[in-house]
Amino acid sequence: MKIASIAFISCLGAVSAFGLPTTTSSSAVKTFRGQTVASPAFALQREGGLTQSTSTTALAAAATSPSSSDAIATRGGGLGGLDIPLIMYFLFWYVGNYYYNITNKLALKAAGGSAGFPMTISALQLAVGAVYGTFLWLAPDARSKPSVTMDDIIKMLPVAFCFMGAHSASVFALSAGAVSFGQIVKAAEPAFAAVLSQFVYDKPVSKAKWLCLPVIIGGVILASVKELDFAWSALISACIANLFAAFKGNENKKLMETEGLKDRMGSVGNQFALTTILGFLMSIPLVLAREGHKLGQFVDLFKTNSILKTNLLASGLWFYGYNELATMTLKKTGAVTQSVANTAKRVIVIVGVAIVLGESLDPMKLLGCSIGIGGVFLYSIIDQLLAKKNA
């Protein structure tokens, strides 16, 4: 109850921070939180690429302006070449994912695990995010509404479907087995992302990165050998989630690059809110088909079980918050890079959640986890290392 309450309140504050609008104009002068900042580059960096400067000349001029440098240093837009906003996105993304996994597992346990209502819970988590995203549009001075067309909505359907599929499969995997096991299997996501980037989206992956993938997959296999909570349903569901997540990352990036669409959406936050709403609507038929015959039982359980109620709401808010941040990092990076970062953060979730929930941490499991995460780290830096060596 304490964890869920903290999660509920903290997530509201964290997500609201990214729901605030940014004032933009065609001039080189920007206004942020009542202060004048002479740099469109600052607005671009502060919002993780949510706003665009109006001209290359203005951007170059602002970058060399002393007042611009002072403003960035003062407000935290950059420090010694570091992208502070991007670092903060990653930080809160990781924290949000950690608490989501705890509250999600507590809600699933309270509802009967994999034999209970995993599809209903996953859909309601999307519903919580959809309500909160809509609230930001309706609340005064919160977030500007998007001005998308029906054609834009149609273009978003593949992303929304993959988003919903990845979430539903993940929730089912986490309901069927230990959170740590599900996260270890999902650590193989870079392999799925690399294959799709190379052969479906025509974005070649280097040979060095390909050589890192067997290490990652080998670590996952090793960690699964001594898994006390092993379940084929959890393994298969986690792999399906990986496939959907890899598609979602590439489709999301492609959507962001669609001419004019990002301007009509207004921000990455609006894009994620629309994706969440569409994903929730798409999940309704699946809920009715899989668990529709026992929804009455769920309603009764929700009314009487405070653990289910509190953790379901909290997990929905945490899920919305950390995924919006993940979408912001994708704006500044790429699909495969996001998959790598998404995998690296799993070590925090695997160890932390296992301790909190009392899940097994067998030495073989930890060894496999270490090898897999090490492979992911090597995957993320191998091209840079080789480039420096050949320079």
N, C-alpha and C positions, 0 to 999 in steps of 0.2 A: 504493500500500500504506500509506504514512504517513497520507494523508488518511483512508482507510477505517478504520485503526486508531484514530485520534483520534475519528472519528465514532462508532465503536462504543462506546468507553469514555464519551465525553461524553454521548451520548444516554441511556445507562443511568442516569447520574447525574441528568440533567435530568428524565427521565420519572419516576424514582423519587421525586424531590422533590414531584411532584404526585400520587404514589400514596399518600402518607402520610395516615392518617385524621385527622379533626378531631373532638375530643370536644365534644359538645353536651349541653345540659340545658335544663330548662324555666326555670331561674332566670336572673337577669340577669348572673350571674357565669360566665365561661368559663375553661377551662384550656387553654393552648396551649403545648406544649413545656415543660411543667413550671412555667409561670408563670401566675398568676391575672390574668385580664383582665376587667374589669367592663363588658363590652359585647358583646351579641349582634350588634350592628352590625359589630363588628370581625370576628367569625367569618364573617359574611355577606360582608364586603368582602374578607377575606383569601382566601377560597376562590372568589371570583368568582361568588358566588351559589349555591354548592353546598349551603349550609345555610340554613335559614330561622329567623328569630327567632320565639319562641312567642307574642308579643303585640305589638300596636302600642304599648301603654303602656310595656312594658319597653324597646322600641326607642327610644322618645322619651326615656325617662328616662336610658338609657345614653348617648344622643347628647349630653345636656346635662351629663353627669357629668364633673367635672374629671379623675378617675382614668381615665375612658374616653378622654378626649382625650390624656392623657399616654401611655396605653398604645398608642394608635394612632400617635402621633408617634414613640414609641420603637421599635415593631415594624415601622414602615413601612406601616401600613394606609392612611395618607393624609398628604399633605404640601401645605399651601397650597391645598387643594381638589382636588389631583390624585389620581387613582385609581392609586396606585402598583402594586397587584397587576395591574390591567388593562394598565398600561404594560409590566410585566415579561412578561405573557402575550404581548403583541404582539412584544416584543423576541426572546424565545426561539422564538416561532413563526417569525419571519423567519429567524433563524440556522439553525433546524432545517430549514426549507425549502431554504435555500441549499445546505447540505451534502447533503440528500436528492437534489437535482438532480444534484450531482456524482457521488455514489456510484451513483445509479440509472443515469446515462448510462454510467459505466464498466462496470457489470454488463451492460447491454444490448450494449455494444460487444464485450465478451468473449464474449457468447453468440451473436454473429452479427447484431446489429441487428434490423431489422424482419423479416428473413428467418429469424431465429433463433427465440427463445422469449419474445416479449414478454408473452404471456398467462400463461405459466408463471411468469415472473419477477414479474409483478404479483400473481398469486395467492400465491406464496411470501412476498412482502413482507407481505401480509395475514396469512399464517400466522405469521410472526415476531412480528407485533403481537399476534395471538391468544394465542400461547404466553406472551408477556411479560405481557399482561393477566391471564391465568390464574395466572401465577406470583405476581402481586401479591395475588391472593385467597388463595393457599395459603401464602405466606410469613408467618411470625409477625409480628404488629404492623405489617403493611403496609397492606392496604386491606380494609375490610369487604366481605363478599360481598353481592350484591344478593339481594332476596327477591321476585323477579318471578314472575308467574304465566304460564301458557301464553297467556292472552289478551294479556298485556303483550308477549310475544314476537311474537305475530301483529301487534300494532300497530306493532312496530319493523321489520317486514319491508320496508315501502316505503322507509324511511330506509336500511336495510342494502343494498337493491337499488340505489338511486341512488348510494350511497357506493361500492359495488363497480363500478358502471358508470362513474362519473366517474374512478375510479382506473385501471381497465383501459384506458379510452379515452385517458387522459393518458399512460400508459406507452407505448401503441402510437404515439401522436403523437410522443413524445420519441424513440422508436426509429427512426421513419421520417424524421425531419429533425433540424435543430439544436435544441438546448435553447432557445436564444434565440428562434428562430422560433416554437417551440411556445408559449413563454411570452407572446410578443407576441400571438399569436392568442387565447390564453386570457385576455388582458387585456380582451377584450370581454365577459367574464362578467357585469358589471353590466347590460348590455343584456338578457341572458337573464333575470337575476334581476328586473329592473324589469318586464319584460313579464309574467312569471309572477305577481309580486306584485300587479300591477294587474288582470289579467284572469282569473287562476285562483284566487288566494288572497284576492281582494277587499281588498287593502291598497294604496290609491291612492298613486301616486308623483306628486310635484309637477310642474307644467309646466316649471319651471326645470330640474329634473333631466332631464326628457325632452329638453330642448334641448341638454344636455351630451352625450347619447349619440352623436349624429352626430360630434362631435369625437373621442370615444374610438374609434369604429368607423373613422373616417377615418384616424386615426393608425395603426391596425392595418393598413389597406389600404396606406397609404403605406410602412409598414415592410416589407410583403410584396413590393413592386414589385421591389426590388433584392436580394431574398433569394437568396443563392447556393445555399442548400441547400433551395430550395423543393420541396415534394412535396405533391400533391393529397391523398394519404393522410394526411399529417400535418395538413393544414388541416382536412379533414373530421373526423378523429378528435378534434382539439382542440375543434371546434365541438360535437361530440357530448358531449365531457367538460364543456363549459360548460353544456349543457342539463341533464345529470345533476346537476352541481354546484348549479345554481340550484334544481332540485327538492329536492335534498338539504337545502339551507339552509332552505328554507321548511318542509319536512316535519320537520326536526330541531327547529325552533323550535316547531312545533305539538305535537310529541311532548313537549317540555319543559313545555308548558302543560297537558298532560293531567292532570286531577285525580287525585291519589293515586299516579300512576306514578313521579314523581320521588322520592317518599318511599320507595317500594319499591326503587327503584334505589339510593338512598343518596347518589349523587354523579354529577356529569357524567363523571368518570373511568370509573365503572362503565357508564354509558350508552355511552360510546365503545368500551369493551372489548367489550360485548355486540354493538354494531354491527359491530365488526371481525370478531368470531367468525362472526356470521351472514353478513357479506360474503364471508368466506373460503369458507364452506360453499357459498354461491351461485356462487362462481367455479369450483368444481371441475368441474361439467358443461361449462362453457365451455372449460376447459383440455383436457378429454378430447375435446371435439368439434373443437377447432381444432388442437391440437398433441399429442393423445394418441398418434398413430401414431409419433411420434419422441421420446417421453419417455425411452426408453432412451438415446438420444444425449445428452439433457440430463444424465441421471444420470452418464454417463461423463465428460462435460465438467465437471460440478460437482466430481467427485472429483479431477480432474487439473489444473484451472485455478484457481489460488489467487486470481487477480484477480476472477474471477466469484464465487467462494465468499465472499471477504471483503467485497466491495462489496454483494453481495446481502443478507447479514446486516446490514451497517451501514445500508443504505438502508431495510430493513424497520424497524429501530429508529428511525431518524430520522423515517420516515414516521409511525410510531405516535406518537412524541413531539410533533411539531409539529402533527399533526392533533388530538390531545387538547387542546393549548393553543388551537387554533383553535375547538374546540367550547366551551371555557371562555369565549372572547371572545364567541361567539354568545350564550351565556347572559346576558351583560351588555349586548349590543347588539341586532342584528337581522340578518336574512338578507341584505338589500341592503347594509347597512353592512359586513358581513363580506366580501361580494364586492368592495366598494370597497377595503377594507384588503388583501384578498387580491391585488388588482390592483396596489396601490401597492408592495407588497413585490417585485413582479416586476422592477422596475428594478434591484434589487440582484442578483437571480438572473441577469437578462439580461446585465448587464455583467460581473459577477463570474465566472459560469460560462463566458462566452465567452472571457475572458482565460485562465482555467485550462485549458480544453479546446481553445483555439486556434480558436474559431469566428469567422466573419466578423462584423465590426462596420462595415459600409458606412455612410458618412455619411447616405445616404437612410434606411437602416434605423434609425440613431440618431435622425434627425429625426422619423420616424414614431413611434418609441418615445416620444420626448419629448412629442410632441403627444398621444399616447394617454394617457400617465401624467398629463400636465397636465390633460387632460379629466377623468380620474378624480379628481384632487385637487379640481377645480372642482365636480364632481358631489357630492363629499363635504361641501363647505362652503357650497354655493350657497343652501340654505334658511336657514342661520344668517345669512349675509350680507344676504339680503333682509329677514329679520326685524328685524335691527338697523337697516337703512335705513328701514323703515316704522315703527319704534318712535318 
